[in-house]
Each structure stands twice: as structure tokens, then as C-alpha cells.
């Protein structure tokens, strides 16, 4: 019951926070994202966060594959959001921005799909995700080159996407830590990995 209340509360906060985030923190009059695409990507992000919470709280049973389902969900949703925002950035900001959004989105989707097959890309993906999060923070604090004279505006879509990426980093780091713990436990028992 407590979990359900927490999830309902989080859902209400995420949905209603859009107005407050966009008005209180925006440093630009209008952000790059067009309103229809931004609304769609925000809804994808909110749905992703809600489903993640349902999986973590075991309301949606995931069994031993919990981590894999979370990685696929979070990585795929972050990738879809980036790809959907790519054309807007391409036409309104510049070719480099559109290519960056398309490239990072494609990588995130491919990583999510390949995670079931191999965990080899986990460490490089953590580095890429942390780089993306840092880049987001820098572009909101510091002025970057044209066409932005001032820092970019903070919007709901960006914040939700970064929350998804932070959760994904946490799940991936947990996987690495647990894997090392299991290997160490086996070595103590005298079993080779």
C-alpha cells in the first residue's frame, strides 16, 4: 500500500512539475523543443519512471531479470527521447546538435537491446551517460557557442531524461558491484569463476 501511494505521489509531482520547472528555471524565453514533441517525450519519460518504480517495488514481477528489464527500459526510453528531439535540434539549432541527439539516442537504444546478449559495453556506457549528464549541466550553467548566447533553458523533458540516465547509471554500477561481489564470494569458497 505504501508503495502505491509513493508511486501515485511521484506521478502527480512529475506531471504537475512541468509547469513549475518550465516557468521557474527557464533561462530562455523559449526552449528549442517544439511543444508537441516535448509533450510526447515528457510523457515517455514519465511512463518510463513509473514503470521503473513498479518494477523496483516488485508490483510488476521481474524475478531474476529485474536489472536487465530496467536497463532495457531506461536505455531504450532515453534513446527514444533523444531521437525524437534530434530533428528539432537539427533544424532550430544546427546540424551538430541534431547529429549528437541522433547518435546518442541510437547508442542508447542499441545498448539496451544488446544488454541481454552481452554486458561488455556496460563500463563505456556508464562513461557516455555520465558525460551526457555533465554536458547537460554545463549547457545549462555556461553560455555555449552560437546560436545560444546564454545558457540553454531548463525544461521538463531535459530533467526527466537526465533522471532516467542517472537511474540507468545507478543500475549499471550496481550490476558491476554485485558481479564483483559474487566473484569475490566464489573465490573465498574456492570456486573459480
N, C-alpha and C positions, 0 to 999 in steps of 0.2 A: 504494500500500500504506500509506504514512504517513497519507494522508487517511482511509482506512478505519479505521485504528487510532484516530485522533483522534476520529472520529465515534462509534465504539463506546465509547471512554472517556467522551466527553461524555454520551452516552446513559445510561451507568451512573451517572455523577455526578448527572445531573438526576433520575433515578428514585430513587436512594437518598438524595439530599439532602433529600427531602421530610420524612423523619422528623427529621433534624437541624435543619432550618430551623424546623419547627413547634415543636420542644421547646426549642431553644436560644434562639430570638429572640422567641418569642411573649410579648407583654406582657399579653394577656388569657388568662383560663382557657380560653375557647372563642371561636374566631373566628366571625364572622357566617355564613360559608359553611357550608351543610349538607354533610355528608360525601359523599353520592352525587354531587351537582352539582360539588363541589370536586374530586373524583376525576376526573370526566369532563372538567372544564375543564383540569385539570392535564395529563391525557393529550393533549388537543387542543393545548395549548401545547407540550408536549414533542415531539409529532409535527411541529408547525409548525417548531420549531427544527431538528429533524433534517432535514426536507425542505429547509429553507433552506440548511443546511450542504451537503447533497448537490447542490443547485443551484449554490451558490457554488463548490464544489470541482469542478464540472463532471462529477460522477458521473451526475447527471441532466442531459442536454444541454438547454440552453435557448437557445443561439445568441444572436442579437442582442436577443432579448426578455427576457434574463436579469433586468434591472431590473424590467420590468413584471410578470413572474411573481412575483418576490419581493415587490413592493408588494401585489399582489393576495393572495398567500398570507398575508403578515404582517398586512395590514389586515383581511382577512376573518376570520382566526383571532382577532385581538384583539377584533373586533366580536362574534363569536360568544360568546367568553368573557364579555364584558360583558353581553350579552343574557341568557345562561344564569344569570348571577349576579344579575340585576336582580330577579326575583321574591323571592328570599331577602332581599335588602336592603330591598325594598318592605315585606315582612311583618314582618321582625325589627327593622329599624332605623327606617324611616319612608318616607313617600311620596316625599319629595325624593330620597332615596338611590336608590330604585327607578327613578324617572324619570330621574335622572342616568345610571345604568347603561344603561338602555334607550336614551336619547338618544345617548350617546357610542358605544354599540355599533352602533346604526343608522347613525350618521355614518360610522364606520369601514368598515362593510360597503359602504355606498353609494360611499364614496371609492374603495375597492378595485375595485369594479365599473366605476366611471366613469373610472378611471385609464387604461384602454386607449383611451377615446374622447378625453379631454381632460386636460391636465396643469395646467389653470388653478387648481385647488384645492390645489396642492402646498404653496404657502407658508402658507396659512391652516391646512392640516392639520398642518404642522410645528409651528406655534404651539399648536394644540389638543393635539397629542401631548406637547409639552414641558410644557404646563400640566397635563395629566393626570399626568405623571411627577412634577412638583413637588407637586401636590396629594397624590399617594400618599405622598411623603416627609414632607410636613407632617403628614398624618394619622397617621403612624407615630411622629413625634417629639413633636408637640404634642397636648395634650388638646383635643378639639373639643367642641362643644355636645352636649347630650343626644341620644341615650341613652348616648353614650360619655363617661365621666368621665375616663378615662385614654386614652392613645393606643391606636389600633387595633392588634391583633396582626399580626405579620408571618407570612404563610403562603406555601406553595409556589405556589399559584395566583397570588397577587398578584405575587410576584417574577418568575415566568415571564412573566406578562402584561406587566410593565414591561420585561423583557428584549426581548420581541417589539417593544414600542413603541420602545425605544431603537434596535433594529436597523432598524426602519421609518424612523425619523428619519434614521439614517445613510444609508440607501439614497436617501431623498428629497433629502437635502443633496448627496449625490454626484451625483445627476441634475442638480441646479441648477448645481453647479460644472462638471460636464462640458459642459452645454449652453452656459454662458458661455465655456468654453474653446474649444468648437467655433466659436462665433460670432466670437470674437477671432481665431482661426486663419483663418477665411474672410475677415475684414476685412483681415488682413495680406496675404493673397493677392490682395486686390482684388475679391473676390466679395461681393456684398451678400446679406444674409440674407433 
